[in-house]
Amino acid sequence: MFVSHICETKKYMKVGEMMNERKLKAKCVENGINIETLAKAINIDTSTFYRKMKEESFSIKQAYLISKKLELNRSEVMAIFFENLIA
């Protein structure tokens, strides 16, 4: 997967200022996964997940774990986490 390659090389790089929160929430609904479940999947508290989503501060590793949990394909990962890079 695209993000897994980035994850291996840039573990602490932040996604920042590129994330599409609306699309992330839509994929959660589409997959029947709530934010609490997603937060547990990346080993953070639910309140921390919401803060990271608002601040667009997920690490690449967290974006990778989210993409695995939501079974996102490459174009979905790009549209959610790297929106400004492909716009």
N, CA, C and O atoms as a Maestro MAE file, in Angstrom:
{
 s_m_m2io_version
 :::
 2.0.0
}

f_m_ct {
 s_m_title
 :::
 protein
 m_atom[348] {
  # First column is atom index #
  i_m_mmod_type
  r_m_x_coord
  r_m_y_coord
  r_m_z_coord
  i_m_residue_number
  s_m_chain_name
  s_m_pdb_residue_name
  s_m_pdb_atom_name
  i_m_atomic_number
  :::
  1 25 0.843 -1.168 0.000 1 A "MET " " N  " 7
  2 3 0.000 0.000 0.000 1 A "MET " " CA " 6
  3 2 0.890 1.234 0.000 1 A "MET " " C  " 6
  4 15 1.976 1.223 0.580 1 A "MET " " O  " 8
  5 25 0.438 2.275 -0.639 2 A "PHE " " N  " 7
  6 3 1.164 3.520 -0.786 2 A "PHE " " CA " 6
  7 2 1.610 4.095 0.555 2 A "PHE " " C  " 6
  8 15 2.776 4.452 0.722 2 A "PHE " " O  " 8
  9 25 0.692 4.184 1.503 3 A "VAL " " N  " 7
  10 3 1.019 4.782 2.783 3 A "VAL " " CA " 6
  11 2 2.001 3.928 3.560 3 A "VAL " " C  " 6
  12 15 2.799 4.463 4.330 3 A "VAL " " O  " 8
  13 25 1.967 2.611 3.381 4 A "SER " " N  " 7
  14 3 2.894 1.760 4.122 4 A "SER " " CA " 6
  15 2 4.340 2.068 3.732 4 A "SER " " C  " 6
  16 15 5.228 2.021 4.584 4 A "SER " " O  " 8
  17 25 4.587 2.378 2.478 5 A "HIS " " N  " 7
  18 3 5.932 2.744 2.045 5 A "HIS " " CA " 6
  19 2 6.365 4.042 2.715 5 A "HIS " " C  " 6
  20 15 7.488 4.145 3.208 5 A "HIS " " O  " 8
  21 25 5.486 5.021 2.733 6 A "ILE " " N  " 7
  22 3 5.798 6.284 3.383 6 A "ILE " " CA " 6
  23 2 6.002 6.051 4.871 6 A "ILE " " C  " 6
  24 15 6.921 6.606 5.474 6 A "ILE " " O  " 8
  25 25 5.145 5.231 5.458 7 A "CYS " " N  " 7
  26 3 5.225 4.937 6.890 7 A "CYS " " CA " 6
  27 2 6.581 4.369 7.260 7 A "CYS " " C  " 6
  28 15 7.133 4.718 8.304 7 A "CYS " " O  " 8
  29 25 7.118 3.515 6.436 8 A "GLU " " N  " 7
  30 3 8.402 2.895 6.715 8 A "GLU " " CA " 6
  31 2 9.550 3.905 6.666 8 A "GLU " " C  " 6
  32 15 10.531 3.763 7.396 8 A "GLU " " O  " 8
  33 25 9.432 4.912 5.820 9 A "THR " " N  " 7
  34 3 10.532 5.841 5.645 9 A "THR " " CA " 6
  35 2 10.376 7.142 6.422 9 A "THR " " C  " 6
  36 15 11.372 7.787 6.750 9 A "THR " " O  " 8
  37 25 9.149 7.535 6.719 10 A "LYS " " N  " 7
  38 3 8.886 8.813 7.389 10 A "LYS " " CA " 6
  39 2 7.938 8.609 8.561 10 A "LYS " " C  " 6
  40 15 6.833 9.153 8.554 10 A "LYS " " O  " 8
  41 25 8.330 7.860 9.539 11 A "LYS " " N  " 7
  42 3 7.433 7.471 10.622 11 A "LYS " " CA " 6
  43 2 6.874 8.639 11.413 11 A "LYS " " C  " 6
  44 15 5.777 8.526 11.959 11 A "LYS " " O  " 8
  45 25 7.570 9.738 11.497 12 A "TYR " " N  " 7
  46 3 7.120 10.822 12.350 12 A "TYR " " CA " 6
  47 2 6.671 12.054 11.575 12 A "TYR " " C  " 6
  48 15 6.361 13.078 12.183 12 A "TYR " " O  " 8
  49 25 6.628 11.981 10.280 13 A "MET " " N  " 7
  50 3 6.135 13.078 9.469 13 A "MET " " CA " 6
  51 2 4.643 13.263 9.716 13 A "MET " " C  " 6
  52 15 3.903 12.282 9.790 13 A "MET " " O  " 8
  53 25 4.203 14.483 9.841 14 A "LYS " " N  " 7
  54 3 2.794 14.762 10.067 14 A "LYS " " CA " 6
  55 2 2.069 14.915 8.738 14 A "LYS " " C  " 6
  56 15 2.631 15.396 7.755 14 A "LYS " " O  " 8
  57 25 0.796 14.493 8.733 15 A "VAL " " N  " 7
  58 3 -0.028 14.671 7.546 15 A "VAL " " CA " 6
  59 2 -0.298 16.156 7.380 15 A "VAL " " C  " 6
  60 15 -0.046 16.710 6.310 15 A "VAL " " O  " 8
  61 25 -0.802 16.807 8.409 16 A "GLY " " N  " 7
  62 3 -1.042 18.232 8.543 16 A "GLY " " CA " 6
  63 2 -1.493 19.039 7.346 16 A "GLY " " C  " 6
  64 15 -0.944 18.912 6.252 16 A "GLY " " O  " 8
  65 25 -2.479 19.856 7.560 17 A "GLU " " N  " 7
  66 3 -3.038 20.827 6.623 17 A "GLU " " CA " 6
  67 2 -3.420 20.250 5.276 17 A "GLU " " C  " 6
  68 15 -3.532 20.990 4.299 17 A "GLU " " O  " 8
  69 25 -3.618 18.979 5.207 18 A "MET " " N  " 7
  70 3 -3.983 18.365 3.944 18 A "MET " " CA " 6
  71 2 -5.174 17.433 4.101 18 A "MET " " C  " 6
  72 15 -5.731 16.969 3.106 18 A "MET " " O  " 8
  73 25 -5.565 17.157 5.319 19 A "MET " " N  " 7
  74 3 -6.563 16.134 5.561 19 A "MET " " CA " 6
  75 2 -7.978 16.625 5.281 19 A "MET " " C  " 6
  76 15 -8.316 17.780 5.541 19 A "MET " " O  " 8
  77 25 -8.797 15.720 4.744 20 A "ASN " " N  " 7
  78 3 -10.200 16.023 4.501 20 A "ASN " " CA " 6
  79 2 -11.029 15.290 5.556 20 A "ASN " " C  " 6
  80 15 -11.330 14.105 5.418 20 A "ASN " " O  " 8
  81 25 -11.387 16.019 6.606 21 A "GLU " " N  " 7
  82 3 -12.125 15.444 7.732 21 A "GLU " " CA " 6
  83 2 -13.480 14.889 7.296 21 A "GLU " " C  " 6
  84 15 -13.904 13.835 7.770 21 A "GLU " " O  " 8
  85 25 -14.149 15.591 6.406 22 A "ARG " " N  " 7
  86 3 -15.471 15.165 5.928 22 A "ARG " " CA " 6
  87 2 -15.395 13.807 5.240 22 A "ARG " " C  " 6
  88 15 -16.243 12.946 5.469 22 A "ARG " " O  " 8
  89 25 -14.391 13.614 4.404 23 A "LYS " " N  " 7
  90 3 -14.236 12.331 3.706 23 A "LYS " " CA " 6
  91 2 -13.884 11.208 4.671 23 A "LYS " " C  " 6
  92 15 -14.343 10.078 4.505 23 A "LYS " " O  " 8
  93 25 -13.073 11.513 5.676 24 A "LEU " " N  " 7
  94 3 -12.725 10.500 6.669 24 A "LEU " " CA " 6
  95 2 -13.975 10.048 7.418 24 A "LEU " " C  " 6
  96 15 -14.197 8.850 7.599 24 A "LEU " " O  " 8
  97 25 -14.785 11.004 7.849 25 A "LYS " " N  " 7
  98 3 -16.020 10.661 8.566 25 A "LYS " " CA " 6
  99 2 -16.970 9.877 7.663 25 A "LYS " " C  " 6
  100 15 -17.630 8.947 8.124 25 A "LYS " " O  " 8
  101 25 -17.046 10.239 6.394 26 A "ALA " " N  " 7
  102 3 -17.917 9.524 5.451 26 A "ALA " " CA " 6
  103 2 -17.476 8.071 5.288 26 A "ALA " " C  " 6
  104 15 -18.316 7.174 5.233 26 A "ALA " " O  " 8
  105 25 -16.162 7.832 5.210 27 A "LYS " " N  " 7
  106 3 -15.669 6.453 5.094 27 A "LYS " " CA " 6
  107 2 -15.954 5.656 6.363 27 A "LYS " " C  " 6
  108 15 -16.211 4.454 6.300 27 A "LYS " " O  " 8
  109 25 -15.909 6.320 7.506 28 A "CYS " " N  " 7
  110 3 -16.273 5.642 8.760 28 A "CYS " " CA " 6
  111 2 -17.724 5.185 8.702 28 A "CYS " " C  " 6
  112 15 -18.033 4.041 9.036 28 A "CYS " " O  " 8
  113 25 -18.601 6.065 8.285 29 A "VAL " " N  " 7
  114 3 -20.027 5.724 8.185 29 A "VAL " " CA " 6
  115 2 -20.221 4.603 7.172 29 A "VAL " " C  " 6
  116 15 -20.943 3.639 7.431 29 A "VAL " " O  " 8
  117 25 -19.575 4.734 6.021 30 A "GLU " " N  " 7
  118 3 -19.686 3.733 4.955 30 A "GLU " " CA " 6
  119 2 -19.255 2.341 5.431 30 A "GLU " " C  " 6
  120 15 -19.827 1.329 5.024 30 A "GLU " " O  " 8
  121 25 -18.240 2.308 6.298 31 A "ASN " " N  " 7
  122 3 -17.713 1.042 6.796 31 A "ASN " " CA " 6
  123 2 -18.326 0.616 8.130 31 A "ASN " " C  " 6
  124 15 -17.962 -0.427 8.673 31 A "ASN " " O  " 8
  125 25 -19.254 1.415 8.660 32 A "GLY " " N  " 7
  126 3 -19.888 1.081 9.927 32 A "GLY " " CA " 6
  127 2 -18.933 1.111 11.108 32 A "GLY " " C  " 6
  128 15 -19.096 0.357 12.067 32 A "GLY " " O  " 8
  129 25 -17.937 1.982 11.036 33 A "ILE " " N  " 7
  130 3 -16.943 2.105 12.105 33 A "ILE " " CA " 6
  131 2 -17.075 3.487 12.733 33 A "ILE " " C  " 6
  132 15 -17.036 4.505 12.041 33 A "ILE " " O  " 8
  133 25 -17.231 3.507 14.043 34 A "ASN " " N  " 7
  134 3 -17.338 4.812 14.701 34 A "ASN " " CA " 6
  135 2 -15.952 5.327 15.090 34 A "ASN " " C  " 6
  136 15 -14.960 4.603 15.020 34 A "ASN " " O  " 8
  137 25 -15.911 6.579 15.497 35 A "ILE " " N  " 7
  138 3 -14.641 7.224 15.831 35 A "ILE " " CA " 6
  139 2 -13.970 6.534 17.022 35 A "ILE " " C  " 6
  140 15 -12.745 6.415 17.065 35 A "ILE " " O  " 8
  141 25 -14.761 6.086 17.973 36 A "GLU " " N  " 7
  142 3 -14.201 5.410 19.138 36 A "GLU " " CA " 6
  143 2 -13.425 4.151 18.726 36 A "GLU " " C  " 6
  144 15 -12.327 3.896 19.222 36 A "GLU " " O  " 8
  145 25 -14.006 3.381 17.825 37 A "THR " " N  " 7
  146 3 -13.352 2.165 17.323 37 A "THR " " CA " 6
  147 2 -12.088 2.508 16.555 37 A "THR " " C  " 6
  148 15 -11.069 1.832 16.691 37 A "THR " " O  " 8
  149 25 -12.154 3.552 15.753 38 A "LEU " " N  " 7
  150 3 -10.988 3.975 14.974 38 A "LEU " " CA " 6
  151 2 -9.873 4.464 15.901 38 A "LEU " " C  " 6
  152 15 -8.699 4.172 15.673 38 A "LEU " " O  " 8
  153 25 -10.241 5.201 16.935 39 A "ALA " " N  " 7
  154 3 -9.246 5.678 17.901 39 A "ALA " " CA " 6
  155 2 -8.548 4.499 18.579 39 A "ALA " " C  " 6
  156 15 -7.327 4.506 18.741 39 A "ALA " " O  " 8
  157 25 -9.315 3.495 18.971 40 A "LYS " " N  " 7
  158 3 -8.720 2.306 19.588 40 A "LYS " " CA " 6
  159 2 -7.786 1.592 18.626 40 A "LYS " " C  " 6
  160 15 -6.760 1.051 19.037 40 A "LYS " " O  " 8
  161 25 -8.138 1.588 17.349 41 A "ALA " " N  " 7
  162 3 -7.315 0.909 16.343 41 A "ALA " " CA " 6
  163 2 -5.927 1.539 16.200 41 A "ALA " " C  " 6
  164 15 -4.969 0.865 15.821 41 A "ALA " " O  " 8
  165 25 -5.827 2.833 16.506 42 A "ILE " " N  " 7
  166 3 -4.519 3.494 16.410 42 A "ILE " " CA " 6
  167 2 -3.950 3.809 17.794 42 A "ILE " " C  " 6
  168 15 -2.999 4.577 17.935 42 A "ILE " " O  " 8
  169 25 -4.565 3.190 18.820 43 A "ASN " " N  " 7
  170 3 -4.057 3.261 20.193 43 A "ASN " " CA " 6
  171 2 -3.995 4.667 20.780 43 A "ASN " " C  " 6
  172 15 -3.016 5.036 21.428 43 A "ASN " " O  " 8
  173 25 -5.053 5.452 20.547 44 A "ILE " " N  " 7
  174 3 -5.157 6.760 21.185 44 A "ILE " " CA " 6
  175 2 -6.557 6.913 21.765 44 A "ILE " " C  " 6
  176 15 -7.476 6.186 21.386 44 A "ILE " " O  " 8
  177 25 -6.713 7.853 22.677 45 A "ASP " " N  " 7
  178 3 -7.997 8.144 23.286 45 A "ASP " " CA " 6
  179 2 -8.916 8.819 22.254 45 A "ASP " " C  " 6
  180 15 -8.449 9.486 21.331 45 A "ASP " " O  " 8
  181 25 -10.206 8.633 22.428 46 A "THR " " N  " 7
  182 3 -11.177 9.219 21.493 46 A "THR " " CA " 6
  183 2 -11.038 10.738 21.426 46 A "THR " " C  " 6
  184 15 -11.090 11.310 20.337 46 A "THR " " O  " 8
  185 25 -10.866 11.390 22.554 47 A "SER " " N  " 7
  186 3 -10.727 12.849 22.555 47 A "SER " " CA " 6
  187 2 -9.464 13.280 21.803 47 A "SER " " C  " 6
  188 15 -9.461 14.306 21.122 47 A "SER " " O  " 8
  189 25 -8.410 12.504 21.928 48 A "THR " " N  " 7
  190 3 -7.176 12.789 21.192 48 A "THR " " CA " 6
  191 2 -7.407 12.629 19.692 48 A "THR " " C  " 6
  192 15 -6.902 13.419 18.895 48 A "THR " " O  " 8
  193 25 -8.171 11.603 19.310 49 A "PHE " " N  " 7
  194 3 -8.476 11.389 17.895 49 A "PHE " " CA " 6
  195 2 -9.207 12.599 17.329 49 A "PHE " " C  " 6
  196 15 -8.848 13.101 16.264 49 A "PHE " " O  " 8
  197 25 -10.238 13.072 18.041 50 A "TYR " " N  " 7
  198 3 -10.986 14.247 17.574 50 A "TYR " " CA " 6
  199 2 -10.081 15.468 17.457 50 A "TYR " " C  " 6
  200 15 -10.182 16.226 16.493 50 A "TYR " " O  " 8
  201 25 -9.189 15.665 18.443 51 A "ARG " " N  " 7
  202 3 -8.268 16.798 18.395 51 A "ARG " " CA " 6
  203 2 -7.342 16.688 17.191 51 A "ARG " " C  " 6
  204 15 -7.124 17.662 16.471 51 A "ARG " " O  " 8
  205 25 -6.800 15.492 16.980 52 A "LYS " " N  " 7
  206 3 -5.907 15.290 15.836 52 A "LYS " " CA " 6
  207 2 -6.640 15.509 14.519 52 A "LYS " " C  " 6
  208 15 -6.066 16.030 13.563 52 A "LYS " " O  " 8
  209 25 -7.901 15.114 14.471 53 A "MET " " N  " 7
  210 3 -8.674 15.295 13.252 53 A "MET " " CA " 6
  211 2 -8.912 16.791 12.998 53 A "MET " " C  " 6
  212 15 -8.782 17.251 11.864 53 A "MET " " O  " 8
  213 25 -9.254 17.539 14.029 54 A "LYS " " N  " 7
  214 3 -9.481 18.989 13.888 54 A "LYS " " CA " 6
  215 2 -8.188 19.725 13.546 54 A "LYS " " C  " 6
  216 15 -8.190 20.653 12.738 54 A "LYS " " O  " 8
  217 25 -7.096 19.310 14.161 55 A "GLU " " N  " 7
  218 3 -5.804 19.980 13.947 55 A "GLU " " CA " 6
  219 2 -5.042 19.422 12.752 55 A "GLU " " C  " 6
  220 15 -3.968 19.917 12.412 55 A "GLU " " O  " 8
  221 25 -5.600 18.389 12.113 56 A "GLU " " N  " 7
  222 3 -4.941 17.729 10.981 56 A "GLU " " CA " 6
  223 2 -3.526 17.303 11.355 56 A "GLU " " C  " 6
  224 15 -2.562 17.594 10.647 56 A "GLU " " O  " 8
  225 25 -3.426 16.606 12.486 57 A "SER " " N  " 7
  226 3 -2.090 16.286 12.985 57 A "SER " " CA " 6
  227 2 -1.842 14.788 13.160 57 A "SER " " C  " 6
  228 15 -1.093 14.385 14.049 57 A "SER " " O  " 8
  229 25 -2.462 13.965 12.322 58 A "PHE " " N  " 7
  230 3 -2.155 12.541 12.363 58 A "PHE " " CA " 6
  231 2 -0.758 12.318 11.808 58 A "PHE " " C  " 6
  232 15 -0.353 12.956 10.836 58 A "PHE " " O  " 8
  233 25 -0.035 11.413 12.430 59 A "SER " " N  " 7
  234 3 1.270 11.044 11.881 59 A "SER " " CA " 6
  235 2 1.036 10.141 10.661 59 A "SER " " C  " 6
  236 15 -0.073 9.654 10.443 59 A "SER " " O  " 8
  237 25 2.060 9.933 9.899 60 A "ILE " " N  " 7
  238 3 1.964 9.038 8.752 60 A "ILE " " CA " 6
  239 2 1.621 7.627 9.226 60 A "ILE " " C  " 6
  240 15 0.829 6.932 8.590 60 A "ILE " " O  " 8
  241 25 2.214 7.208 10.333 61 A "LYS " " N  " 7
  242 3 1.912 5.882 10.859 61 A "LYS " " CA " 6
  243 2 0.440 5.769 11.250 61 A "LYS " " C  " 6
  244 15 -0.190 4.745 10.987 61 A "LYS " " O  " 8
  245 25 -0.110 6.800 11.870 62 A "GLN " " N  " 7
  246 3 -1.517 6.788 12.241 62 A "GLN " " CA " 6
  247 2 -2.404 6.781 10.995 62 A "GLN " " C  " 6
  248 15 -3.416 6.080 10.957 62 A "GLN " " O  " 8
  249 25 -2.032 7.549 9.991 63 A "ALA " " N  " 7
  250 3 -2.797 7.550 8.733 63 A "ALA " " CA " 6
  251 2 -2.777 6.154 8.113 63 A "ALA " " C  " 6
  252 15 -3.783 5.693 7.574 63 A "ALA " " O  " 8
  253 25 -1.645 5.496 8.193 64 A "TYR " " N  " 7
  254 3 -1.525 4.132 7.678 64 A "TYR " " CA " 6
  255 2 -2.457 3.182 8.431 64 A "TYR " " C  " 6
  256 15 -3.167 2.389 7.813 64 A "TYR " " O  " 8
  257 25 -2.456 3.259 9.758 65 A "LEU " " N  " 7
  258 3 -3.320 2.392 10.557 65 A "LEU " " CA " 6
  259 2 -4.800 2.668 10.296 65 A "LEU " " C  " 6
  260 15 -5.609 1.742 10.232 65 A "LEU " " O  " 8
  261 25 -5.142 3.931 10.147 66 A "ILE " " N  " 7
  262 3 -6.529 4.296 9.813 66 A "ILE " " CA " 6
  263 2 -6.903 3.723 8.455 66 A "ILE " " C  " 6
  264 15 -7.987 3.166 8.287 66 A "ILE " " O  " 8
  265 25 -6.004 3.860 7.490 67 A "SER " " N  " 7
  266 3 -6.296 3.357 6.140 67 A "SER " " CA " 6
  267 2 -6.472 1.839 6.128 67 A "SER " " C  " 6
  268 15 -7.284 1.313 5.367 67 A "SER " " O  " 8
  269 25 -5.719 1.143 6.962 68 A "LYS " " N  " 7
  270 3 -5.881 -0.311 7.058 68 A "LYS " " CA " 6
  271 2 -7.223 -0.665 7.690 68 A "LYS " " C  " 6
  272 15 -7.931 -1.545 7.199 68 A "LYS " " O  " 8
  273 25 -7.574 0.020 8.781 69 A "LYS " " N  " 7
  274 3 -8.819 -0.268 9.473 69 A "LYS " " CA " 6
  275 2 -10.030 0.006 8.587 69 A "LYS " " C  " 6
  276 15 -11.008 -0.742 8.619 69 A "LYS " " O  " 8
  277 25 -9.967 1.080 7.795 70 A "LEU " " N  " 7
  278 3 -11.076 1.439 6.913 70 A "LEU " " CA " 6
  279 2 -10.982 0.777 5.540 70 A "LEU " " C  " 6
  280 15 -11.847 0.974 4.687 70 A "LEU " " O  " 8
  281 25 -9.916 -0.017 5.332 71 A "GLU " " N  " 7
  282 3 -9.687 -0.697 4.062 71 A "GLU " " CA " 6
  283 2 -9.728 0.269 2.878 71 A "GLU " " C  " 6
  284 15 -10.417 0.036 1.885 71 A "GLU " " O  " 8
  285 25 -8.973 1.356 3.011 72 A "LEU " " N  " 7
  286 3 -8.931 2.382 1.974 72 A "LEU " " CA " 6
  287 2 -7.986 1.979 0.854 72 A "LEU " " C  " 6
  288 15 -6.931 1.393 1.097 72 A "LEU " " O  " 8
  289 25 -8.375 2.298 -0.372 73 A "ASN " " N  " 7
  290 3 -7.463 2.083 -1.492 73 A "ASN " " CA " 6
  291 2 -6.578 3.323 -1.639 73 A "ASN " " C  " 6
  292 15 -6.750 4.306 -0.919 73 A "ASN " " O  " 8
  293 25 -5.656 3.268 -2.552 74 A "ARG " " N  " 7
  294 3 -4.683 4.359 -2.714 74 A "ARG " " CA " 6
  295 2 -5.356 5.704 -2.997 74 A "ARG " " C  " 6
  296 15 -4.983 6.713 -2.399 74 A "ARG " " O  " 8
  297 25 -6.326 5.734 -3.888 75 A "SER " " N  " 7
  298 3 -6.969 7.010 -4.226 75 A "SER " " CA " 6
  299 2 -7.755 7.560 -3.038 75 A "SER " " C  " 6
  300 15 -7.835 8.776 -2.860 75 A "SER " " O  " 8
  301 25 -8.329 6.686 -2.230 76 A "GLU " " N  " 7
  302 3 -9.051 7.147 -1.040 76 A "GLU " " CA " 6
  303 2 -8.082 7.711 -0.008 76 A "GLU " " C  " 6
  304 15 -8.366 8.731 0.619 76 A "GLU " " O  " 8
  305 25 -6.943 7.052 0.171 77 A "VAL " " N  " 7
  306 3 -5.913 7.555 1.086 77 A "VAL " " CA " 6
  307 2 -5.464 8.943 0.643 77 A "VAL " " C  " 6
  308 15 -5.371 9.866 1.453 77 A "VAL " " O  " 8
  309 25 -5.193 9.077 -0.623 78 A "MET " " N  " 7
  310 3 -4.752 10.374 -1.148 78 A "MET " " CA " 6
  311 2 -5.827 11.438 -0.956 78 A "MET " " C  " 6
  312 15 -5.518 12.561 -0.557 78 A "MET " " O  " 8
  313 25 -7.081 11.102 -1.233 79 A "ALA " " N  " 7
  314 3 -8.173 12.070 -1.122 79 A "ALA " " CA " 6
  315 2 -8.426 12.492 0.323 79 A "ALA " " C  " 6
  316 15 -8.815 13.632 0.577 79 A "ALA " " O  " 8
  317 25 -8.211 11.590 1.260 80 A "ILE " " N  " 7
  318 3 -8.462 11.907 2.664 80 A "ILE " " CA " 6
  319 2 -7.265 12.588 3.329 80 A "ILE " " C  " 6
  320 15 -7.421 13.630 3.965 80 A "ILE " " O  " 8
  321 25 -6.095 12.015 3.187 81 A "PHE " " N  " 7
  322 3 -4.944 12.477 3.945 81 A "PHE " " CA " 6
  323 2 -4.014 13.448 3.210 81 A "PHE " " C  " 6
  324 15 -3.241 14.167 3.843 81 A "PHE " " O  " 8
  325 25 -4.089 13.468 1.901 82 A "PHE " " N  " 7
  326 3 -3.181 14.306 1.124 82 A "PHE " " CA " 6
  327 2 -3.942 15.116 0.085 82 A "PHE " " C  " 6
  328 15 -3.477 15.295 -1.041 82 A "PHE " " O  " 8
  329 25 -5.117 15.603 0.475 83 A "GLU " " N  " 7
  330 3 -6.024 16.281 -0.457 83 A "GLU " " CA " 6
  331 2 -5.360 17.432 -1.222 83 A "GLU " " C  " 6
  332 15 -5.524 17.533 -2.438 83 A "GLU " " O  " 8
  333 25 -4.626 18.284 -0.540 84 A "ASN " " N  " 7
  334 3 -4.020 19.433 -1.209 84 A "ASN " " CA " 6
  335 2 -2.912 19.068 -2.172 84 A "ASN " " C  " 6
  336 15 -2.575 19.848 -3.062 84 A "ASN " " O  " 8
  337 25 -2.341 17.886 -2.000 85 A "LEU " " N  " 7
  338 3 -1.292 17.448 -2.924 85 A "LEU " " CA " 6
  339 2 -1.832 16.975 -4.253 85 A "LEU " " C  " 6
  340 15 -1.118 16.974 -5.256 85 A "LEU " " O  " 8
  341 25 -3.124 16.563 -4.266 86 A "ILE " " N  " 7
  342 3 -3.697 16.058 -5.503 86 A "ILE " " CA " 6
  343 2 -4.731 16.991 -6.096 86 A "ILE " " C  " 6
  344 15 -5.288 16.707 -7.157 86 A "ILE " " O  " 8
  345 25 -4.996 18.101 -5.425 87 A "ALA " " N  " 7
  346 3 -6.001 19.052 -5.904 87 A "ALA " " CA " 6
  347 2 -5.448 19.910 -7.021 87 A "ALA " " C  " 6
  348 15 -6.156 20.768 -7.548 87 A "ALA " " O  " 8
  :::
 }
 m_bond[347] {
  # First column is bond index #
  i_m_from
  i_m_to
  i_m_order
  :::
  1 1 2 1
  2 2 3 1
  3 3 4 2
  4 3 5 1
  5 5 6 1
  6 6 7 1
  7 7 8 2
  8 7 9 1
  9 9 10 1
  10 10 11 1
  11 11 12 2
  12 11 13 1
  13 13 14 1
  14 14 15 1
  15 15 16 2
  16 15 17 1
  17 17 18 1
  18 18 19 1
  19 19 20 2
  20 19 21 1
  21 21 22 1
  22 22 23 1
  23 23 24 2
  24 23 25 1
  25 25 26 1
  26 26 27 1
  27 27 28 2
  28 27 29 1
  29 29 30 1
  30 30 31 1
  31 31 32 2
  32 31 33 1
  33 33 34 1
  34 34 35 1
  35 35 36 2
  36 35 37 1
  37 37 38 1
  38 38 39 1
  39 39 40 2
  40 39 41 1
  41 41 42 1
  42 42 43 1
  43 43 44 2
  44 43 45 1
  45 45 46 1
  46 46 47 1
  47 47 48 2
  48 47 49 1
  49 49 50 1
  50 50 51 1
  51 51 52 2
  52 51 53 1
  53 53 54 1
  54 54 55 1
  55 55 56 2
  56 55 57 1
  57 57 58 1
  58 58 59 1
  59 59 60 2
  60 59 61 1
  61 61 62 1
  62 62 63 1
  63 63 64 2
  64 63 65 1
  65 65 66 1
  66 66 67 1
  67 67 68 2
  68 67 69 1
  69 69 70 1
  70 70 71 1
  71 71 72 2
  72 71 73 1
  73 73 74 1
  74 74 75 1
  75 75 76 2
  76 75 77 1
  77 77 78 1
  78 78 79 1
  79 79 80 2
  80 79 81 1
  81 81 82 1
  82 82 83 1
  83 83 84 2
  84 83 85 1
  85 85 86 1
  86 86 87 1
  87 87 88 2
  88 87 89 1
  89 89 90 1
  90 90 91 1
  91 91 92 2
  92 91 93 1
  93 93 94 1
  94 94 95 1
  95 95 96 2
  96 95 97 1
  97 97 98 1
  98 98 99 1
  99 99 100 2
  100 99 101 1
  101 101 102 1
  102 102 103 1
  103 103 104 2
  104 103 105 1
  105 105 106 1
  106 106 107 1
  107 107 108 2
  108 107 109 1
  109 109 110 1
  110 110 111 1
  111 111 112 2
  112 111 113 1
  113 113 114 1
  114 114 115 1
  115 115 116 2
  116 115 117 1
  117 117 118 1
  118 118 119 1
  119 119 120 2
  120 119 121 1
  121 121 122 1
  122 122 123 1
  123 123 124 2
  124 123 125 1
  125 125 126 1
  126 126 127 1
  127 127 128 2
  128 127 129 1
  129 129 130 1
  130 130 131 1
  131 131 132 2
  132 131 133 1
  133 133 134 1
  134 134 135 1
  135 135 136 2
  136 135 137 1
  137 137 138 1
  138 138 139 1
  139 139 140 2
  140 139 141 1
  141 141 142 1
  142 142 143 1
  143 143 144 2
  144 143 145 1
  145 145 146 1
  146 146 147 1
  147 147 148 2
  148 147 149 1
  149 149 150 1
  150 150 151 1
  151 151 152 2
  152 151 153 1
  153 153 154 1
  154 154 155 1
  155 155 156 2
  156 155 157 1
  157 157 158 1
  158 158 159 1
  159 159 160 2
  160 159 161 1
  161 161 162 1
  162 162 163 1
  163 163 164 2
  164 163 165 1
  165 165 166 1
  166 166 167 1
  167 167 168 2
  168 167 169 1
  169 169 170 1
  170 170 171 1
  171 171 172 2
  172 171 173 1
  173 173 174 1
  174 174 175 1
  175 175 176 2
  176 175 177 1
  177 177 178 1
  178 178 179 1
  179 179 180 2
  180 179 181 1
  181 181 182 1
  182 182 183 1
  183 183 184 2
  184 183 185 1
  185 185 186 1
  186 186 187 1
  187 187 188 2
  188 187 189 1
  189 189 190 1
  190 190 191 1
  191 191 192 2
  192 191 193 1
  193 193 194 1
  194 194 195 1
  195 195 196 2
  196 195 197 1
  197 197 198 1
  198 198 199 1
  199 199 200 2
  200 199 201 1
  201 201 202 1
  202 202 203 1
  203 203 204 2
  204 203 205 1
  205 205 206 1
  206 206 207 1
  207 207 208 2
  208 207 209 1
  209 209 210 1
  210 210 211 1
  211 211 212 2
  212 211 213 1
  213 213 214 1
  214 214 215 1
  215 215 216 2
  216 215 217 1
  217 217 218 1
  218 218 219 1
  219 219 220 2
  220 219 221 1
  221 221 222 1
  222 222 223 1
  223 223 224 2
  224 223 225 1
  225 225 226 1
  226 226 227 1
  227 227 228 2
  228 227 229 1
  229 229 230 1
  230 230 231 1
  231 231 232 2
  232 231 233 1
  233 233 234 1
  234 234 235 1
  235 235 236 2
  236 235 237 1
  237 237 238 1
  238 238 239 1
  239 239 240 2
  240 239 241 1
  241 241 242 1
  242 242 243 1
  243 243 244 2
  244 243 245 1
  245 245 246 1
  246 246 247 1
  247 247 248 2
  248 247 249 1
  249 249 250 1
  250 250 251 1
  251 251 252 2
  252 251 253 1
  253 253 254 1
  254 254 255 1
  255 255 256 2
  256 255 257 1
  257 257 258 1
  258 258 259 1
  259 259 260 2
  260 259 261 1
  261 261 262 1
  262 262 263 1
  263 263 264 2
  264 263 265 1
  265 265 266 1
  266 266 267 1
  267 267 268 2
  268 267 269 1
  269 269 270 1
  270 270 271 1
  271 271 272 2
  272 271 273 1
  273 273 274 1
  274 274 275 1
  275 275 276 2
  276 275 277 1
  277 277 278 1
  278 278 279 1
  279 279 280 2
  280 279 281 1
  281 281 282 1
  282 282 283 1
  283 283 284 2
  284 283 285 1
  285 285 286 1
  286 286 287 1
  287 287 288 2
  288 287 289 1
  289 289 290 1
  290 290 291 1
  291 291 292 2
  292 291 293 1
  293 293 294 1
  294 294 295 1
  295 295 296 2
  296 295 297 1
  297 297 298 1
  298 298 299 1
  299 299 300 2
  300 299 301 1
  301 301 302 1
  302 302 303 1
  303 303 304 2
  304 303 305 1
  305 305 306 1
  306 306 307 1
  307 307 308 2
  308 307 309 1
  309 309 310 1
  310 310 311 1
  311 311 312 2
  312 311 313 1
  313 313 314 1
  314 314 315 1
  315 315 316 2
  316 315 317 1
  317 317 318 1
  318 318 319 1
  319 319 320 2
  320 319 321 1
  321 321 322 1
  322 322 323 1
  323 323 324 2
  324 323 325 1
  325 325 326 1
  326 326 327 1
  327 327 328 2
  328 327 329 1
  329 329 330 1
  330 330 331 1
  331 331 332 2
  332 331 333 1
  333 333 334 1
  334 334 335 1
  335 335 336 2
  336 335 337 1
  337 337 338 1
  338 338 339 1
  339 339 340 2
  340 339 341 1
  341 341 342 1
  342 342 343 1
  343 343 344 2
  344 343 345 1
  345 345 346 1
  346 346 347 1
  347 347 348 2
  :::
 }
}
